[in-house]
Amino acid sequence: MSIPTVEESWARIDAWLTRHAPLTDRADALPITPGITGSSSLRRVLADFADALEGGLPFLGRIPLAVDGKLLWEEERTVPADPVSPLTHATALAEPESDPPSPRRPVFPNDSESAVPAPAQGVTEGGTRSLSFVRTGRPRPEPLPDQPDVAFAAGLTPAEMLRRLGAVPATVRPRDRRQARRAVESAWAAHRPLVRAGAVGGWAYATIEGGAAQFARTEVLRALSAGTRVVVLTRQGPEVALTFAEDGVPCPEEDTRRVMSPREGSHAGGPWARRLGVDLWPGSTAAYTDFLAVLAQEFGIAYAPDTEGPTELTSALVLPLLDDLPEREPEAWVRDFDLAGLVERTPPRRLRTAVAAQLTRLAAETHLDTHPEVTEALDRIRHGLPVDCDQDDPLALRIRTLVAEVHATRTMLRGSDNGPVSEDDLTAWVARSDAAAALRAFLRLPLPVAAEAVLQRRISLHWRDELAADLADPADL
């Protein structure tokens, strides 16, 4: 089949624009710059472009739409309905119970203390001279002292510390530090943080043994310090910090004590490096030790990480707390849609009803409504009833779980062994998590900001028409 000429394709494009999108200029219609060399390439591009306009077909992954006399482009997206769940997969795995056995030293007959038998000297009758080599390894350096992130809360119990941090009940059990680190580095943890909790001198404390850092987050400081005071010592690479919070209020940034040290050496980093005796930031190692002295002098907290490390403490995987919702002004336009104009001309009650309908549509197309906590929340919204969404409420726990699914899936895909997950699974979990964030925004943020969050995430190509139907006054129907 021959390819139409450039002139023929432009004639088709101009005819479609004149009829459906007269406010769009030809120069602005093509979603790419036609800087293509060779007449055959340009002919193919323009022919495909004309086909896309006339048939509503994908062009470079996007679909052309005529809206209010303008040509707009929407991304072609689909959301898999039944993604693989790393967290569900992890529940079928057994937690590692202990470290693997270390290599055993060979034992030679008649000389248990010798690494190899003594070589023969000289030449004997019927024998040959032989040369033996003995491989000796370099002495292994001692691991550096343990310096975990640790949070102290006055008057709490270790169990309460774990609860406030979001402990997963099924994973609560005693673990020493070595057991905890082995567990959190396995597929059983699904890339969730693991925390151990104990008590010292009237303070409960918790150490994070792996996974994403948590204790410096504002949300965590607020949760831990509710009704009490909290001191947190963190060590993240070159930075060591001593942070405070009281009665749910983190201290101002300027009151946090920080020490930064320059990096030394060219070794690769990571927690394993410290266990091999590699110290990339010796200045920060010293600063952590100095802050331990501050804890003892100013707060009476005598905490020694190396001493408590071998002790079995109550511990658990945690489901990280949700981030705070940012307070901001809504965007005036969302996806070439005049959101500010809509807000200005629509009565608040009707706008809220329409955005709630859009939220329900979003939950359906992302399959977020397959979770019972979400369907219950949407039903309460539809009937004008309040919906609880604090960190420990069922709906918030569902949203936290979705965030954990995204983190686990993305981390697995970045690794050398991605296990059972695929890019399609990540697409599905991200879509559900984003839709859940829009639901939370609807419950907690001003309506215009919530409307932006919902409309930005709609997947249907016809969401504008659906919004118009949702905005229609029932009396006009």
C-alpha positions in Angstrom: 0.0 0.0 0.0 1.4 3.4 -1.0 2.0 6.1 1.5 0.0 9.3 0.8 2.0 12.4 -0.1 2.7 15.1 2.4 0.2 17.4 0.7 -2.5 14.8 0.8 -2.0 14.1 4.5 -2.0 17.8 5.4 -5.2 18.3 3.4 -6.8 15.6 5.6 -5.4 17.1 8.8 -6.6 20.6 7.8 -10.1 19.3 7.0 -10.4 17.5 10.4 -9.2 20.6 12.3 -11.6 22.9 10.4 -14.5 20.7 11.3 -13.7 19.6 14.9 -11.0 21.8 16.3 -11.0 25.2 14.5 -9.3 26.9 17.5 -6.2 24.8 16.9 -3.6 26.1 14.5 -2.0 23.6 12.1 1.4 24.5 13.5 0.3 23.5 17.0 -1.6 20.4 16.1 1.2 17.9 15.6 2.4 16.8 19.0 6.0 16.5 17.8 8.3 18.8 15.9 8.4 17.5 12.2 12.2 17.8 12.0 12.3 14.4 10.3 14.9 14.0 7.5 13.8 12.2 4.4 10.6 12.6 2.6 9.4 9.0 3.2 9.7 9.4 7.0 7.7 12.7 7.0 5.1 11.2 4.7 4.7 8.3 7.1 4.4 10.5 10.2 1.8 12.8 8.6 -0.2 9.9 7.2 -0.3 8.2 10.7 -1.3 11.6 12.2 -4.2 12.0 9.8 -5.3 8.4 10.5 -5.2 9.1 14.3 -7.4 12.2 13.9 -10.0 10.7 11.7 -10.2 7.4 13.6 -9.5 8.5 17.2 -6.5 6.2 17.1 -3.3 6.3 19.3 -0.5 8.5 18.0 2.8 8.3 19.8 0.9 6.7 22.8 -1.7 9.4 23.0 -5.3 9.8 21.8 -6.5 12.9 20.0 -9.7 14.6 21.3 -11.7 17.6 20.1 -12.8 19.6 23.2 -14.5 23.0 22.9 -13.0 23.6 19.5 -9.5 22.6 20.5 -7.3 19.6 19.8 -6.2 17.9 23.0 -4.1 14.8 23.6 -4.8 12.3 26.3 -2.4 9.5 27.3 -3.6 6.0 26.5 -3.6 4.1 29.8 -4.8 0.9 31.2 -4.7 -0.4 34.7 -4.3 -4.2 35.3 -7.1 -5.5 37.5 -5.3 -8.2 39.5 -1.7 -7.3 40.2 0.7 -9.5 42.1 1.0 -8.4 45.7 4.5 -8.5 47.2 3.0 -8.2 50.7 0.7 -11.2 50.1 3.6 -13.1 48.5 5.7 -12.4 51.6 3.1 -14.0 53.9 3.7 -17.3 52.3 7.4 -17.2 53.0 9.2 -18.3 56.1 11.2 -15.8 58.1 14.9 -16.7 58.2 15.5 -18.0 61.7 19.3 -17.7 62.0 22.5 -16.8 60.1 23.7 -19.4 57.6 26.5 -21.6 59.0 30.0 -20.2 58.5 32.5 -22.2 56.4 34.2 -24.8 58.5 37.9 -25.0 58.8 39.2 -28.3 57.2 40.7 -30.8 59.7 43.7 -32.9 58.5 44.4 -36.4 59.9 47.1 -36.6 62.6 47.5 -32.8 62.8 44.4 -31.0 63.7 46.3 -27.7 64.2 47.9 -27.6 60.8 46.3 -26.0 57.8 48.1 -28.4 55.3 50.4 -31.4 55.8 54.2 -30.6 55.8 55.8 -31.0 52.4 58.2 -33.8 51.8 61.9 -32.9 51.9 64.3 -33.9 49.2 63.8 -36.9 46.8 63.0 -40.4 47.9 63.3 -43.6 45.9 60.3 -43.8 43.6 59.1 -40.3 44.5 59.4 -36.9 42.9 60.1 -33.5 44.3 57.0 -31.5 44.8 56.2 -27.8 45.6 53.3 -27.1 47.9 51.4 -23.7 48.1 49.6 -22.6 51.2 46.9 -19.9 50.7 46.5 -17.6 53.7 43.8 -15.1 54.0 44.2 -11.5 55.2 42.9 -10.9 58.7 39.3 -9.8 58.6 38.8 -6.3 60.0 36.6 -5.9 63.0 33.1 -4.6 62.2 32.4 -1.0 63.2 30.3 -0.3 66.3 26.5 -0.5 65.8 25.0 2.9 65.3 21.3 2.4 64.5 18.7 5.1 64.3 17.1 5.1 67.7 14.1 6.9 69.2 13.4 7.4 72.9 10.0 8.2 74.4 9.5 9.1 78.1 7.1 6.9 80.0 5.9 4.6 77.1 6.2 0.9 77.0 8.1 -0.9 74.2 4.8 -2.4 73.0 3.3 1.1 72.7 6.3 2.3 70.8 5.8 -0.5 68.3 2.1 0.3 68.0 2.7 4.0 67.3 5.2 3.1 64.7 2.7 0.9 62.8 3.9 -2.6 63.8 2.4 -5.5 61.8 0.8 -7.7 64.5 1.6 -11.0 62.7 5.3 -10.2 62.7 5.8 -9.3 66.4 8.3 -11.5 68.1 11.6 -11.3 70.1 14.7 -10.8 67.9 18.3 -9.8 68.5 19.9 -7.3 66.1 21.5 -10.0 63.9 18.2 -11.9 63.6 16.4 -8.7 62.8 18.8 -7.6 60.1 18.8 -11.0 58.5 15.0 -11.0 58.5 14.6 -7.5 57.0 17.0 -8.3 54.2 15.0 -11.3 53.1 12.0 -11.5 50.8 9.8 -12.2 53.8 10.1 -8.5 54.8 8.9 -7.3 51.4 11.1 -4.2 51.9 9.3 -3.0 55.0 11.3 -1.5 57.9 11.9 -3.7 61.0 12.0 -2.2 64.4 13.1 -3.5 67.8 11.9 -1.9 71.0 13.2 -2.0 74.6 13.3 0.1 77.7 16.1 2.0 79.6 15.8 4.3 82.6 12.2 5.2 82.3 12.3 5.6 78.5 11.1 3.2 75.9 13.3 3.1 72.8 13.0 1.7 69.3 15.8 1.0 66.8 15.3 0.6 63.1 17.2 -2.4 61.8 16.6 -2.1 58.1 14.3 -0.6 55.4 13.6 3.0 54.7 14.5 5.5 57.4 11.5 6.6 59.5 12.5 8.3 62.8 13.3 11.7 61.4 9.9 12.0 59.6 7.6 14.7 60.9 4.6 12.3 61.0 6.6 9.7 63.1 7.9 12.3 65.5 4.3 13.6 66.0 2.9 10.1 66.6 5.7 9.0 69.0 5.6 12.2 71.1 1.8 12.4 71.6 1.3 13.1 75.3 5.0 12.7 76.0 8.5 13.8 74.9 10.8 12.2 72.4 14.5 12.3 71.6 15.7 10.8 68.3 19.3 10.0 67.3 19.7 9.2 63.6 22.7 8.3 61.5 22.3 8.5 57.7 25.6 8.3 55.9 27.5 11.5 56.6 24.8 13.1 58.8 24.2 12.5 62.5 21.2 14.3 64.1 19.7 14.7 67.5 16.0 15.7 67.1 13.3 16.5 69.7 9.6 16.5 69.9 7.1 17.1 72.7 3.3 16.5 73.0 2.9 15.8 69.3 5.0 18.8 68.1 8.4 18.3 66.5 11.0 20.9 67.5 11.9 23.7 65.1 14.5 22.9 62.5 17.0 25.2 64.1 16.8 23.3 67.4 17.9 20.0 65.8 21.6 19.3 66.4 23.4 18.1 63.3 26.9 17.0 62.4 28.1 16.4 58.9 31.4 14.8 58.1 33.3 14.5 54.8 33.5 11.1 53.1 36.9 9.3 53.3 38.0 6.5 51.0 36.7 5.2 47.7 34.9 2.1 48.9 31.2 1.4 48.0 28.8 2.3 50.8 25.9 0.6 52.5 25.2 -1.1 55.8 27.2 -4.1 54.8 30.3 -1.9 54.6 30.2 -1.1 58.3 29.9 -4.8 59.1 33.1 -5.3 57.1 34.9 -2.6 59.0 34.8 0.0 56.3 34.1 3.5 57.7 33.3 6.0 55.0 32.5 8.8 57.4 34.7 8.5 60.5 33.7 12.0 61.6 30.0 10.9 61.8 31.0 7.8 63.7 32.7 9.9 66.3 29.7 12.3 66.4 27.3 9.5 67.0 29.4 8.4 70.0 29.4 12.0 71.3 25.6 12.2 71.0 25.3 9.1 73.1 27.2 11.0 75.8 24.7 13.9 75.4 21.8 11.5 75.9 23.4 10.3 79.2 24.3 13.7 80.5 21.1 15.7 79.5 18.4 13.1 79.6 19.8 10.3 81.8 19.6 7.8 79.0 22.4 5.3 79.2 22.1 3.6 75.8 24.8 1.3 74.4 24.0 -0.1 71.0 26.7 -2.8 71.1 25.5 -4.0 74.4 21.8 -4.3 73.6 22.4 -5.7 70.1 22.7 -9.4 71.1 19.6 -9.0 73.4 16.3 -10.4 72.1 13.9 -7.5 72.1 10.2 -7.3 71.1 10.3 -6.4 67.4 8.1 -6.3 64.3 7.9 -5.2 60.7 6.2 -1.8 60.4 3.7 -0.4 58.0 5.0 3.2 57.6 2.8 6.1 58.5 1.3 8.2 55.8 2.9 11.4 54.8 1.3 14.7 55.8 -0.9 16.2 53.1 0.7 19.4 51.9 -1.2 22.7 52.3 -1.2 24.6 49.0 -3.3 26.5 46.6 -5.0 24.6 43.7 -3.7 24.9 40.2 -5.9 27.1 37.9 -5.7 24.6 35.1 -5.6 20.8 35.2 -5.0 18.8 32.0 -6.1 21.8 29.8 -9.2 22.2 31.9 -10.2 25.5 33.5 -10.5 24.3 37.1 -10.5 27.8 38.5 -13.4 28.8 36.3 -15.3 25.7 37.3 -14.8 26.4 41.0 -15.9 30.1 40.5 -19.1 29.4 38.7 -20.3 26.2 40.5 -22.1 26.3 43.9 -20.0 24.5 46.5 -22.5 21.8 47.3 -23.0 20.9 43.6 -19.2 20.9 43.1 -18.7 18.6 46.0 -21.3 16.2 44.7 -19.7 16.2 41.2 -16.2 15.7 42.6 -17.4 12.8 44.8 -18.9 11.2 41.6 -15.6 11.7 39.8 -13.8 10.1 42.8 -16.1 7.1 42.5 -15.4 6.8 38.8 -11.6 7.0 39.6 -11.9 4.3 42.2 -13.6 2.0 39.6 -11.2 2.5 36.8 -8.1 2.0 39.0 -9.8 -1.0 40.8 -9.4 0.8 44.1 -13.0 0.0 44.9 -12.1 -3.7 45.1 -11.0 -2.9 48.7 -13.9 -3.0 51.2 -12.6 -0.1 53.3 -12.7 2.1 50.1 -16.2 1.0 49.1 -17.5 1.8 52.6 -15.9 5.2 52.5 -17.3 6.0 49.1 -20.8 5.0 50.3 -20.5 7.2 53.3 -19.4 10.1 51.2 -22.3 9.6 48.8 -24.7 9.8 51.8 -23.0 12.8 53.3 -21.7 10.9 56.3 -18.2 11.5 57.9 -15.3 9.2 57.1 -12.5 8.5 59.6 -9.0 8.4 58.0 -6.6 8.8 60.9 -3.4 6.7 60.7 -4.8 3.7 62.6 -8.3 3.8 61.0 -9.1 0.9 58.6 -9.2 3.2 55.6 -5.8 4.7 56.4 -4.3 1.3 57.0 -5.5 0.3 53.5 -3.9 3.4 52.0 -0.7 2.7 54.0 -0.7 -0.9 52.6 -1.0 0.4 49.1 1.9 2.7 49.6 3.9 -0.3 50.9 2.9 -2.4 47.8 4.2 0.4 45.5 7.5 0.7 47.4 8.0 -3.1 47.5 7.2 -3.6 43.8 9.4 -0.7 42.7 12.3 -1.9 44.8 12.0 -5.4 43.6 12.0 -4.3 40.0 15.2 -2.3 40.6 17.0 -5.2 42.0 18.7 -8.1 40.3 16.0 -10.5 41.3 12.5 -9.0 40.9 10.8 -12.2 42.1 7.1 -12.5 41.0 6.4 -8.9 40.0 6.4 -7.1 36.7 6.1 -3.5 35.3 2.4 -4.1 34.9 2.1 -4.9 38.6 3.8 -1.6 39.4 1.5 0.3 37.1 -1.5 -1.2 38.9 -0.3 -0.5 42.4 0.8 3.1 41.5 -2.7 3.8 40.0 -4.4 2.4 43.1 -2.2 4.3 45.5 -2.6 7.6 43.6 -6.4 7.2 43.6 -6.2 6.5 47.3 -4.2 9.7 47.8 -7.0 11.5 45.9 -9.6 10.0 48.2 -7.6 11.1 51.2 -7.3 14.6 49.7 -11.1 14.7 49.3 -11.5 13.9 53.0 -8.9 16.3 54.3 -8.1 19.2 51.9 -10.1 22.1 50.6 -12.5 21.1 47.8 -10.6 22.9 44.9 -7.4 21.1 45.9 -9.2 17.8 46.1 -10.9 18.4 42.7 -7.5 18.9 41.2 -6.2 15.7 42.7 -9.1 13.6 41.4 -9.2 15.1 37.9 -5.5 14.8 37.5 -5.7 11.1 38.0 -8.8 10.2 35.9 -8.0 7.6 33.3 -11.1 7.6 31.1 -10.7 9.5 27.9 -14.1 10.9 28.3 -13.7 12.3 31.8 -14.7 15.8 30.7 -18.0 14.6 29.4 -18.6 12.6 32.5 -17.7 15.6 34.7 -20.3 17.6 32.7 -22.9 15.0 33.4 -21.9 14.9 37.1 -22.3 18.7 37.3 -25.7 18.8 35.8 -28.4 20.0 38.1 -30.8 17.1 38.9 -33.7 19.5 38.3 -32.5 20.0 34.7 -32.5 16.2 33.9 
